[in-house]
Amino acid sequence: MSRNNQSRAGSHKPDHAETPVENSFNPLNFVAPTEFVELPSKGAYPEDHPLYEQEVVEIRYMTAKEEDILASETLLKKGIAIERLIDSIIVNKKIKSGDLLTGDRNAIIIATRISGYGANYQTQINCPSCLAKSKVDFDLNDKSIKASMINEKLSLSKKDNGNFEVIMPFSKFRIEFRLLNGSDELMLAKSITHKKKKKMDETSLTDQFKLMISSIEGHSQGNVISQYVDNMPTLDSRHLRACYKLACPNIKVTHDFSCVSCSHEQELEVPFNTDFFWPDR
């Protein structure tokens, strides 16, 4: 083949190949802002967790991308829209929503709601006394951190492994329990939905106990824990719930509620209703 034929066939290569020009110019140069959210747990995680001994976590402000996540019918039906939302806004991708303690998740959810839709959250609640419906405005900026606590009078103490221990008032059993995380919450929610579809009896309280209890009198076998929980005296049940509430770090947003129908007054905590992230629905 001649030199000219080589050129026409495209087989001739120049001495220096041309460098392609990357189309990376962005005239806006806009980056989504971030903020640091205070963690109620103060980083009370295992040493191999990315938030171990960290008091804050960095998250991005909510964007149209997150609105797409919240609008996804597939994610909503699966009950994982909030999980995907949290995973999307956390800057450190080693942190997964399922590994976050409940109080830390709530702090992130509230901060994200503020950046996306503002601090005013109006929702409908039923009066705790007469069940009359009322609209209540919560100021999400008016929040406080509830730290994890122990209580000698309730025989509630914390173990070196991060779990808690309590002696039941009726059975006198020594119970070790752990704090629930996002994966536990998702499992409980799926269980409730499944049992409703199958028209089965709801067992949300005992299901929660079986997840959080690590051992009873040193016995950690699942069948031992299940047998005790299924036969737990009410005195023990109420005591365990009170101790868990004390031990669990959380974030509080409250409102001084006064019912227009029956004049009942009570401090109410913000409910995470279906309109929390969907105010226009």
C-alpha contacts under 8 A as a table, 3 or more apart, distances in Angstrom:
res1	aa1	res2	aa2	distance
1	M	5	N	6.06
1	M	6	Q	6.55
2	S	5	N	5.05
2	S	6	Q	6.17
3	R	6	Q	5.05
3	R	7	S	6.40
4	N	7	S	5.10
4	N	8	R	6.29
5	N	8	R	5.06
5	N	9	A	6.02
6	Q	9	A	5.09
6	Q	10	G	6.24
6	Q	11	S	5.37
6	Q	12	H	5.74
7	S	10	G	5.17
7	S	11	S	6.14
7	S	12	H	5.24
8	R	11	S	7.79
9	A	12	H	7.86
10	G	13	K	7.80
13	K	17	A	7.85
14	P	17	A	6.20
26	N	29	N	5.39
32	A	60	R	6.51
32	A	61	Y	6.48
32	A	63	T	7.82
33	P	60	R	5.94
33	P	61	Y	5.82
34	T	58	E	6.66
34	T	59	I	5.48
34	T	60	R	4.16
34	T	61	Y	5.57
35	E	58	E	5.65
35	E	59	I	5.63
35	E	60	R	6.43
35	E	61	Y	7.26
36	F	56	V	5.91
36	F	57	V	5.44
36	F	58	E	4.42
36	F	59	I	6.33
37	V	56	V	5.27
37	V	57	V	5.35
37	V	58	E	6.31
37	V	59	I	7.29
37	V	107	A	7.02
37	V	108	I	6.57
37	V	111	A	7.10
38	E	42	K	7.86
38	E	55	E	6.01
38	E	56	V	4.45
38	E	57	V	6.75
38	E	107	A	7.32
39	L	42	K	5.38
39	L	43	G	6.96
39	L	54	Q	7.92
39	L	55	E	5.39
39	L	56	V	5.23
39	L	57	V	6.99
39	L	103	G	7.69
39	L	104	D	5.26
39	L	107	A	6.79
40	P	55	E	7.81
40	P	103	G	6.07
40	P	104	D	5.79
40	P	107	A	7.47
40	P	145	I	5.80
40	P	146	K	6.63
40	P	147	A	6.07
40	P	249	P	5.29
40	P	250	N	5.35
40	P	251	I	6.40
41	S	44	A	5.38
41	S	55	E	7.52
41	S	101	L	7.61
41	S	103	G	7.06
41	S	104	D	6.52
41	S	147	A	6.91
41	S	148	S	7.09
41	S	249	P	5.38
41	S	250	N	7.39
42	K	53	E	6.29
42	K	54	Q	6.06
42	K	55	E	4.39
42	K	56	V	7.48
43	G	51	L	5.51
43	G	52	Y	4.88
43	G	53	E	3.97
43	G	54	Q	4.45
43	G	55	E	5.45
43	G	56	V	7.93
44	A	51	L	8.00
44	A	52	Y	6.23
44	A	53	E	6.05
44	A	162	G	7.34
45	Y	49	H	6.08
45	Y	51	L	6.61
45	Y	52	Y	4.91
45	Y	53	E	7.02
45	Y	162	G	7.69
46	P	49	H	5.47
46	P	52	Y	6.11
46	P	162	G	7.86
47	E	52	Y	5.56
48	D	52	Y	7.13
49	H	52	Y	5.33
50	P	94	K	6.77
50	P	95	I	6.32
51	L	54	Q	5.06
51	L	55	E	7.96
51	L	57	V	7.70
51	L	95	I	7.57
54	Q	57	V	7.46
57	V	90	I	7.67
58	E	90	I	6.28
58	E	91	V	5.85
58	E	92	N	7.50
59	I	89	I	5.25
59	I	90	I	4.42
59	I	91	V	5.35
59	I	108	I	7.90
60	R	89	I	4.94
60	R	90	I	6.40
60	R	91	V	6.57
61	Y	89	I	7.03
61	Y	112	T	6.53
61	Y	115	S	5.64
61	Y	116	G	7.12
62	M	65	K	7.83
62	M	66	E	6.04
62	M	67	E	7.77
62	M	89	I	6.98
62	M	112	T	6.00
62	M	113	R	7.79
62	M	115	S	5.94
62	M	116	G	5.14
63	T	66	E	5.40
63	T	67	E	6.57
63	T	116	G	7.13
64	A	67	E	4.88
64	A	68	D	6.29
65	K	68	D	5.19
65	K	69	I	6.60
66	E	69	I	4.92
66	E	70	L	6.32
66	E	85	L	6.02
66	E	88	S	7.20
66	E	89	I	7.90
67	E	70	L	5.04
67	E	71	A	6.09
68	D	71	A	5.03
68	D	72	S	6.14
69	I	72	S	5.31
69	I	75	L	7.37
69	I	81	A	6.22
69	I	84	R	7.01
69	I	85	L	6.46
70	L	75	L	7.74
70	L	76	L	7.39
70	L	81	A	5.69
70	L	82	I	7.31
70	L	85	L	7.26
70	L	277	F	7.64
71	A	76	L	7.65
72	S	75	L	5.36
72	S	76	L	6.17
72	S	81	A	7.48
73	E	76	L	5.01
73	E	77	K	6.01
74	T	77	K	5.28
74	T	78	K	6.28
75	L	78	K	5.09
75	L	79	G	6.03
75	L	80	I	5.37
75	L	81	A	4.91
76	L	79	G	4.92
76	L	80	I	6.29
76	L	81	A	5.44
77	K	80	I	7.91
78	K	81	A	7.78
79	G	82	I	7.72
79	G	186	L	7.70
79	G	190	K	7.70
80	I	83	E	5.06
80	I	84	R	6.28
80	I	186	L	7.75
81	A	84	R	5.25
81	A	85	L	6.13
82	I	85	L	4.87
82	I	86	I	6.21
83	E	86	I	5.34
83	E	87	D	6.29
83	E	97	S	5.84
83	E	98	G	7.25
83	E	182	G	7.95
84	R	87	D	5.06
84	R	88	S	6.03
84	R	97	S	7.89
85	L	88	S	5.10
85	L	89	I	6.42
86	I	89	I	5.45
86	I	90	I	6.25
86	I	96	K	8.00
86	I	97	S	5.90
86	I	105	R	8.00
86	I	108	I	7.49
86	I	109	I	7.44
87	D	90	I	5.70
87	D	93	K	7.32
87	D	95	I	7.66
87	D	96	K	5.99
87	D	97	S	5.76
88	S	91	V	7.96
90	I	93	K	6.57
90	I	95	I	7.32
92	N	95	I	5.87
93	K	96	K	7.02
95	I	99	D	7.42
95	I	100	L	7.98
96	K	99	D	5.55
96	K	100	L	6.92
97	S	100	L	5.38
97	S	105	R	7.33
97	S	182	G	6.06
97	S	183	S	7.84
98	G	181	N	6.30
98	G	182	G	4.08
98	G	183	S	4.36
98	G	184	D	7.76
99	D	181	N	5.82
99	D	182	G	5.97
99	D	183	S	6.67
100	L	104	D	6.29
100	L	105	R	6.09
100	L	181	N	5.32
100	L	182	G	5.74
101	L	104	D	5.41
101	L	105	R	6.27
101	L	179	L	6.98
101	L	180	L	6.14
101	L	181	N	4.20
101	L	182	G	6.40
102	T	105	R	5.12
102	T	106	N	6.22
102	T	180	L	6.42
102	T	181	N	5.27
102	T	182	G	6.27
102	T	250	N	7.27
103	G	106	N	5.05
103	G	107	A	6.30
103	G	248	C	7.20
103	G	249	P	5.54
103	G	250	N	3.87
103	G	251	I	6.08
104	D	107	A	5.10
104	D	108	I	6.35
104	D	249	P	7.90
104	D	250	N	6.78
104	D	251	I	7.84
105	R	108	I	5.15
105	R	109	I	6.07
105	R	182	G	7.46
106	N	109	I	4.99
106	N	110	I	6.11
106	N	250	N	7.28
106	N	251	I	6.72
107	A	110	I	5.31
107	A	111	A	6.25
107	A	250	N	7.57
107	A	251	I	5.95
108	I	111	A	5.17
108	I	112	T	6.08
109	I	112	T	5.13
109	I	113	R	6.14
110	I	113	R	5.08
110	I	114	I	6.30
110	I	140	L	6.98
111	A	114	I	5.18
111	A	115	S	6.39
112	T	115	S	5.18
112	T	116	G	6.11
113	R	116	G	5.13
113	R	117	Y	5.77
113	R	118	G	6.73
113	R	119	A	7.43
113	R	276	F	7.52
113	R	277	F	6.53
114	I	117	Y	5.54
114	I	118	G	4.29
114	I	119	A	4.72
114	I	120	N	7.92
114	I	140	L	7.06
114	I	141	N	7.96
115	S	118	G	5.93
115	S	119	A	7.93
117	Y	277	F	7.97
118	G	121	Y	7.77
119	A	138	F	7.97
119	A	139	D	5.66
119	A	140	L	4.82
119	A	141	N	5.90
120	N	137	D	6.58
120	N	138	F	5.89
120	N	139	D	5.03
120	N	140	L	6.26
121	Y	137	D	5.58
121	Y	138	F	5.06
121	Y	139	D	6.45
121	Y	140	L	6.95
121	Y	276	F	7.23
122	Q	135	K	6.65
122	Q	136	V	5.52
122	Q	137	D	4.31
122	Q	138	F	6.21
123	T	135	K	5.61
123	T	136	V	5.57
123	T	137	D	6.64
123	T	273	N	7.74
123	T	275	D	7.14
123	T	276	F	7.91
124	Q	133	K	6.57
124	Q	134	S	5.53
124	Q	135	K	4.43
124	Q	136	V	6.17
125	I	133	K	5.65
125	I	134	S	5.52
125	I	135	K	6.37
125	I	136	V	7.08
126	N	130	C	7.88
126	N	131	L	4.66
126	N	132	A	5.33
126	N	133	K	4.53
126	N	134	S	6.31
127	C	130	C	5.58
127	C	131	L	4.32
127	C	132	A	5.21
127	C	133	K	6.33
127	C	134	S	7.20
127	C	259	C	6.41
127	C	264	H	7.73
128	P	131	L	5.77
129	S	262	C	7.78
129	S	264	H	6.56
130	C	261	S	7.81
130	C	262	C	6.73
132	A	259	C	7.84
132	A	261	S	6.79
134	S	259	C	7.45
136	V	257	F	7.83
137	D	255	H	7.87
138	F	253	V	7.46
138	F	254	T	7.15
138	F	255	H	6.28
138	F	270	V	6.87
139	D	142	D	5.50
139	D	253	V	7.54
140	L	143	K	6.26
140	L	253	V	6.30
142	D	253	V	6.23
142	D	254	T	7.80
143	K	251	I	6.80
143	K	252	K	5.40
143	K	253	V	4.61
143	K	254	T	7.43
144	S	251	I	5.78
144	S	252	K	5.19
144	S	253	V	6.72
145	I	249	P	7.69
145	I	250	N	6.13
145	I	251	I	4.61
145	I	252	K	6.20
146	K	249	P	5.55
146	K	250	N	5.14
146	K	251	I	5.75
146	K	252	K	6.85
147	A	248	C	7.54
147	A	249	P	4.74
147	A	250	N	6.69
148	S	246	L	6.21
148	S	247	A	4.66
148	S	248	C	5.33
148	S	249	P	4.47
148	S	250	N	7.89
149	M	246	L	5.37
149	M	247	A	5.05
149	M	248	C	7.69
149	M	249	P	7.97
150	I	156	L	5.34
150	I	157	S	5.32
150	I	158	K	6.87
150	I	246	L	6.88
150	I	247	A	6.36
151	N	154	L	5.44
151	N	155	S	6.13
151	N	156	L	4.99
151	N	157	S	6.69
152	E	155	S	4.66
152	E	156	L	5.82
152	E	157	S	7.14
153	K	156	L	7.59
154	L	166	V	7.44
154	L	167	I	7.90
154	L	243	C	7.38
155	S	165	E	7.87
155	S	166	V	5.39
155	S	167	I	5.93
156	L	164	F	7.02
156	L	165	E	5.79
156	L	166	V	4.63
156	L	167	I	7.39
156	L	243	C	6.61
157	S	164	F	5.71
157	S	165	E	5.31
157	S	166	V	6.51
158	K	162	G	6.55
158	K	163	N	6.02
158	K	164	F	4.37
158	K	165	E	6.08
159	K	162	G	5.53
159	K	163	N	5.41
159	K	164	F	5.62
159	K	165	E	6.85
160	D	163	N	7.36
162	G	178	R	7.64
163	N	176	E	6.71
163	N	177	F	5.81
163	N	178	R	4.78
163	N	179	L	7.27
164	F	176	E	5.57
164	F	177	F	5.36
164	F	178	R	6.24
164	F	247	A	7.51
165	E	174	R	6.93
165	E	175	I	5.58
165	E	176	E	4.38
165	E	177	F	6.33
166	V	174	R	5.81
166	V	175	I	5.40
166	V	176	E	6.58
166	V	240	L	7.78
166	V	243	C	7.72
167	I	172	K	5.70
167	I	173	F	5.62
167	I	174	R	4.46
167	I	175	I	6.14
168	M	171	S	5.80
168	M	172	K	4.76
168	M	173	F	5.42
168	M	174	R	6.48
168	M	175	I	7.30
168	M	236	D	5.37
168	M	239	H	6.97
168	M	240	L	7.41
169	P	172	K	5.56
169	P	235	L	6.81
169	P	236	D	6.00
169	P	239	H	7.34
170	F	233	P	7.23
170	F	235	L	6.28
170	F	236	D	5.97
171	S	233	P	7.86
171	S	236	D	7.24
173	F	216	I	6.60
173	F	217	E	6.08
174	R	216	I	5.89
174	R	217	E	5.12
174	R	218	G	7.94
175	I	213	I	7.05
175	I	214	S	7.65
175	I	215	S	5.92
175	I	216	I	4.67
175	I	217	E	6.30
175	I	218	G	7.97
176	E	213	I	5.96
176	E	214	S	5.43
176	E	215	S	5.25
176	E	216	I	6.51
177	F	212	M	5.28
177	F	213	I	4.22
177	F	214	S	5.06
177	F	215	S	7.08
178	R	212	M	5.21
178	R	213	I	6.47
178	R	214	S	6.67
179	L	212	M	6.42
179	L	244	Y	7.78
179	L	247	A	7.90
179	L	248	C	6.48
180	L	184	D	5.82
180	L	185	E	7.14
180	L	211	L	7.79
180	L	212	M	6.36
181	N	184	D	5.34
181	N	185	E	6.41
182	G	185	E	5.06
182	G	186	L	6.19
183	S	186	L	5.12
183	S	187	M	6.19
184	D	187	M	5.09
184	D	188	L	6.22
184	D	211	L	7.38
185	E	188	L	5.14
185	E	189	A	6.13
186	L	189	A	5.09
186	L	190	K	6.16
187	M	190	K	5.21
187	M	191	S	6.19
188	L	191	S	5.04
188	L	192	I	6.29
188	L	204	S	7.04
188	L	207	D	7.16
188	L	208	Q	7.12
189	A	192	I	5.19
189	A	193	T	6.31
190	K	193	T	5.12
190	K	194	H	6.03
191	S	194	H	5.10
191	S	195	K	6.16
192	I	195	K	5.30
192	I	196	K	6.21
192	I	202	E	6.70
192	I	203	T	7.81
192	I	204	S	6.74
193	T	196	K	5.18
193	T	197	K	6.30
194	H	197	K	5.24
194	H	198	K	6.26
195	K	198	K	5.02
195	K	199	K	5.79
195	K	200	M	4.80
195	K	201	D	6.80
195	K	202	E	6.56
196	K	199	K	4.85
196	K	200	M	6.08
196	K	201	D	7.83
196	K	202	E	7.44
197	K	200	M	7.71
203	T	206	T	5.59
203	T	207	D	5.95
204	S	207	D	5.06
204	S	208	Q	6.09
205	L	208	Q	5.17
205	L	209	F	6.33
206	T	209	F	4.97
206	T	210	K	6.17
206	T	229	V	6.27
206	T	230	D	6.87
207	D	210	K	5.20
207	D	211	L	6.41
208	Q	211	L	5.17
208	Q	212	M	6.24
209	F	212	M	5.26
209	F	213	I	5.90
209	F	229	V	6.83
210	K	213	I	5.65
210	K	225	I	6.53
210	K	226	S	6.18
210	K	229	V	6.81
211	L	214	S	7.80
213	I	216	I	7.66
213	I	225	I	7.27
214	S	220	S	5.90
215	S	218	G	5.36
215	S	219	H	5.08
215	S	220	S	4.23
215	S	221	Q	7.53
215	S	225	I	6.99
216	I	219	H	5.11
216	I	220	S	6.56
216	I	224	V	7.89
216	I	225	I	6.78
219	H	224	V	7.08
219	H	225	I	7.91
220	S	224	V	7.21
220	S	225	I	6.99
221	Q	224	V	5.40
221	Q	225	I	6.48
222	G	225	I	5.20
222	G	226	S	6.04
223	N	226	S	5.06
223	N	227	Q	6.03
224	V	227	Q	5.30
224	V	228	Y	6.39
225	I	228	Y	5.32
225	I	229	V	6.15
226	S	229	V	5.13
226	S	230	D	6.02
227	Q	230	D	5.33
227	Q	231	N	6.42
228	Y	231	N	5.22
228	Y	232	M	5.63
229	V	232	M	4.87
232	M	236	D	6.46
232	M	237	S	6.37
233	P	236	D	5.38
233	P	237	S	6.29
234	T	237	S	4.88
234	T	238	R	6.05
235	L	238	R	5.41
235	L	239	H	6.18
236	D	239	H	5.07
236	D	240	L	6.07
237	S	240	L	5.23
237	S	241	R	6.27
238	R	241	R	5.19
238	R	242	A	6.22
239	H	242	A	5.16
239	H	243	C	6.19
240	L	243	C	5.10
240	L	244	Y	6.05
241	R	244	Y	5.10
241	R	245	K	6.23
242	A	245	K	5.23
242	A	246	L	6.45
243	C	246	L	5.11
243	C	247	A	6.13
244	Y	247	A	5.02
244	Y	248	C	5.91
245	K	248	C	5.35
246	L	249	P	7.65
252	K	269	E	6.70
252	K	270	V	7.61
253	V	269	E	5.65
253	V	270	V	5.52
254	T	267	E	6.37
254	T	268	L	5.35
254	T	269	E	4.34
254	T	270	V	5.80
255	H	267	E	5.62
255	H	268	L	5.30
255	H	269	E	6.53
255	H	270	V	7.46
256	D	265	E	7.26
256	D	266	Q	6.06
256	D	267	E	4.61
256	D	268	L	6.45
257	F	264	H	7.92
257	F	265	E	5.53
257	F	266	Q	5.30
257	F	267	E	5.82
257	F	268	L	6.46
258	S	263	S	5.80
258	S	264	H	5.62
258	S	265	E	4.47
258	S	266	Q	6.72
259	C	262	C	5.71
259	C	263	S	4.67
259	C	264	H	5.19
259	C	265	E	6.53
260	V	263	S	5.57
272	F	275	D	7.85
272	F	276	F	5.85
273	N	276	F	5.49
274	T	277	F	7.05
274	T	278	W	6.74
275	D	278	W	4.45
275	D	279	P	4.92
275	D	280	D	7.63
275	D	281	R	6.79
276	F	279	P	6.23
278	W	281	R	5.69
